[in-house]
Amino acid sequence: MRTLLLALLAVITCSAADNPELAHITAADDARVAAMKTRDGAKLSAYLSDDLHYAHSNALVDTKASFLDLIVSGKAKYQKLDYVKREFTFPAPGMATMTGFFDVKAVINEATTEAQICFLGVWRQEKGEWKLLAWQTCKVPPTIPAK
């Protein structure tokens, strides 16, 4: 029974490299990041689910409306958001998770912050288009030198 369950899980969770949606979701995420950097609300909105739950590394949580306001108003200006590592998995049809790290430089409420961020993103296909459904981040602590 255990072998059957593991085999079924392997079929359901296909690797990202084998999934024909990988190119589409990667392009959607690249466009989302570009829209954040240029503060293009219309383009950014196209890649966000109406059900968005966006948790920042400072523990503040945004909805789609409040996140768009944050970006478009200039309260948050992303000057750099460069992936160090980004991986996708497809645990179910029409769903994808994205994990990894990125380097960020942002001006938030006129204070500049630079950090490496660890993230978990959840994408969902809505009417045939990939939309960011959930986002959770945390700052990676600086490396402590060995003694």
Number of C-alpha atoms within 10 A of each C-alpha: 6 7 8 9 10 11 12 11 13 12 12 13 16 15 14 17 12 9 13 9 15 18 11 12 21 16 13 21 19 12 16 20 18 16 21 23 18 15 21 15 17 11 15 24 19 17 20 26 20 15 13 21 20 22 19 16 15 9 11 8 15 17 18 19 13 13 21 21 16 19 21 19 12 15 14 22 21 22 15 14 19 13 14 12 13 14 14 21 18 21 17 14 11 14 16 24 20 20 18 16 20 19 17 17 16 18 16 15 11 11 9 13 11 14 16 19 21 20 21 18 18 20 26 21 16 14 7 8 15 24 26 29 24 19 20 18 19 17 17 15 9 8 6 6 5 4 3
